[in-house]
């Protein structure tokens, strides 16, 4: 690929990287001029071209407004591979299977928590395990428990008093993927998970207490149970060591069993299990099991958060209206039916750093939201806004029912630590009434607001391109990180 | 010279490790991995732990080795400050036998997690002065 790829502008916020060479389809980039300048700074466009080499890929590869260079496939990318002529690629889903976001609403207002922010930051940081080796909400669990979690998803949490029935109703797929088989998950993966059931991890994962700052769509916000100044809690994490190991294990198995296919790809990171192969079925079932594990992980963190709020506010969580608004994955592969040139076909939609964004009326979204569309949860960085959008028909038509997932980094962690001093960032945020608590100052420096793309611009473009309609903006109040 | 340096990547982190022999380069790569999790100078080397991996080629060996070390950190909750590594050729590729000197995870350590090794821009090459290994990690 040349250093300066030619992009043809299709509309204000949509560009095409035309099919050439060994590309099986073109790529489409959803961006503004400003975002495009960031995208051109790294290898995103080269990787966009690379992922079009997948066999059985339909229409085009999608590059969303928050896209940045990843491993093999850009983060912020979507591809749909035919379930009969294509396959499934662990690397196009990501190492952190079902990394995702949940938002819990409350009936508290900003006034209710003012003056208690530090206290809240302290207790959440103390009770919600973060980083490596700091324990988990469930404590050390047995391999049998891991198998049950992987099979039953949030139903396991319900049976073990970490959830209530309504939590399941407001989770993507009601908190459980069928076709989940932990027998395809290695002992190594299960060993890594035993100490991690209910833990945030580190990197860009976080939990944030936020206040609703703006409502853009009153009717939808009403359906989502959101109003200005309301306090909500956002939890961003994934399937921990279990999911990471599943991806690693299958990447290696595919490399060993399908070496000829892997050698024909631009990157080993794009290794795929071809349709009809044993590994296709095994990875699909292992991935579904890891998806269930991640939902349980976020559920347990939410459970612990409810307990923390009960201690600070001396009231039951039910009284504080601490209900799950929605939980949605942004690293996932799913069998879905999509319109491919006028024909309904089953495809593996690979969303890597991309949020499902189904429109009003779709039967895969909770009944409570079916009249308005699926909530799309879009976290910002710790000093900036996060957003809730809703899924659209345009997303269904243009991006296989997908939308952006966050801000996207623009600066390396090393550079961030050179440019920022964690304690300065923390103090600066506190002057803005944002209370941050992390394992170390370097974590805060690495995740400083300045190292991310402008989330407001990502959301503006997502909304303008029609692949997610703005509903509400939240502002951070308390943030804890690993 | 420490034998390794950490590398920049927009969203992740990497390392380059060198050694006059393949064994020492791999030992430095192991140290680099643990340096991304914590300051290895803060670790004692009082305990030890042995492990082995077998792979079809040297790139795969580096990948599987780092995968094994991530497993040791997360599942065995053991952190390694230094390594003795011996790599030998087998009928199907290579075998690495290692001893890691370190200690179990302590409450007071500040630790960052590494999710996985990656093949992205991976390098295992013999140079005039020995061996150079390069790898980017998913963090």
Interface residues (C-beta under 8 A of the other chain):
Chain A: X42 X68 X69 X70 X71 X72 X75 X95 X96 X131 X132 X133 X134 X188 X191 X192 X194 X195 X196 X201 X202 X203 X241 X244 X245 X247 X248 X251 X252 X255 X256 X267 X268 X269 X409 X410 X411 X412 X413 X414 X415 X439 X440 X443 X482
Chain B: X6 X7 X8 X9 X10 X11 X12 X13 X37 X56 X60 X63 X64 X67 X70 X71 X73 X74 X75 X77 X105 X109 X110 X111 X112 X113 X115 X116 X117 X118 X119 X120 X136 X138 X139
